[in-house]
Structure formats: C-alpha cells, structure tokens
Amino acid sequence: MSSLLGSDDEEPQGKIVVPEDVQDAVRTLIRWAGDNPEREGLRDTPRRVARAWKEYCQGYGEDPAVHLSRVFREVGGYDEIVLLKDIPFQSHCEHHMAPIIGRAAIAYLPTDRVVGISKLARVLHAYARRLQVQERLTAEVAQCIWDHLQPQGVAVVIEASHACMTARGVRTPGVAMITSKVMGTFRSDPKSRQEVLDLMGY
C-alpha cells in the first residue's frame, strides 16, 4: 500500500521522473564504493543524485547568449568600464565530476550599448552549470560577451577551489586557481589592461 508520500516506485508530484537505467547507474556506483544501495538510508539516493545532477547541469539546456539579447543604448554618453565582481558560482570538473566553487569578475568597455548587470552573472552561470574546466569556462564567458555586446574590450577573471585537488588526489585544501581572459582594448593596451585588473583587485 502506498503511503501519503508514495511508494518506492512512484515519483512525488512535480518531481523529475528518473529513468530506471540512471538509478541503476547510481546503485552500481554505491555498490562499487562498498555500500549497500538497498539499505534504508540509500534506498532513495539514486533518484536524489540523478535529480541533483540535472540541476547541476541545467546549463546544457540554456543558451547563454539569450541573456545578452536585450541591450540599452541610452547611457548618457557613458563609455568607461562596466564591472561586476565577486560573482559566486558553482560548477563541476569534467575529469572527476567534483565541485568547483569560486567567484568571478566580469568587465567590458562598451561601445554604444550596455546590458543589465544581472545578465553578466546569468551568462557565467549558464556556462558554469555544465561539466567544465576552469580555463574553458573563463574563455567561454569572455567570448560570449565579446560576440554579442561587441564592446571595445572584455576581461574575465575567475578564482576557484577545485574539490578534485582539495578533497582527493594531492589533498591540498585552501588552494585557489586563477584564470583570466582579456580581449580587445584590454589585451592590446597595457594601460587599459592594468586599469581593469586593478578595479577587479588583481
């Protein structure tokens, strides 16, 4: 008889239906790690893990450029650096599927258009919610802004901690990796590059 929460074979209302082969894959991993996937505490874990990974990787179903499609041209002649810094994000490395947790700074030097500042964070999150390497994540965010806002310059700096290094392998907690990508004026003009990096705090 089903309880009010449903039987083991039923999906709670509004939840993503998890295919049986996906649940079996998680059960196999639990078993291989040395535990029993049928014990009470782990019985619903395959569904939970599968749904969590759908959430972690929701960026695959999103076009980051969509967030830059609405621009504003009435900026009162403003043509200096636009910077959004200390943007928190979470991703997962494609090598060990371990968490990458960090923050980003995104800047651009506009030509004749700007975008709502929250959109810069949305572009970052759309790319971060995929299996990633930090170097590619940095380059993808910068290229997207460059292509769709057509600014004079773009600068992206990401600083993050990688659980594949802090929780396994060399097991060195407290280590942060910094990557940067600069384009346009920020690349060709050392003075502009230094200015934007100073504003970012690097």
C-alpha positions, 0 to 999 in steps of 0.5 A: 500500500502506498503511503501519503508520500508514495511508494518506492516506485512512484515519483512525488508530484512535480518531481523529475521522473528518473529513468530506471537505467540512471538509478541503476547507474547510481546503485552500481556506483554505491555498490562499487564504493562498498555500500549497500544501495538497498539499505534504508538510508540509500534506498532513495539516493539514486533518484536524489543524485540523478535529480541533483545532477540535472540541476547541476547541469541545467546549463546544457539546456540554456543558451547563454547568449539569450541573456545578452539579447536585450541591450540599452543604448541610452547611457548618457554618453557613458563609455568607461568600464562596466564591472561586476565582481565577486560573482559566486558560482558553482560548477563541476570538473569534467575529469572527476565530476567534483565541485568547483566553487569560486567567484568571478569578475566580469568587465567590458568597455562598451561601445554604444550599448550596455546590458543589465548587470544581472545578465553578466552573472546569468551568462557565467552561470549558464556556462558554469552549470555544465561539466567544465574546466576552469580555463574553458569556462573563463574563455567561454564567458569572455567570448560570449560577451565579446560576440554579442555586446561587441564592446571595445574590450572584455576581461574575465577573471575567475578564482576557484577551489577545485574539490578534485585537488582539495578533497582527493588526489594531492589533498591540498585544501585552501588552494585557489586557481586563477584564470583570466581572459582579456580581449580587445582594448584590454589585451592590446593596451597595457594601460587599459589592461592594468586599469581593469585588473586593478578595479577587479583587485588583481 
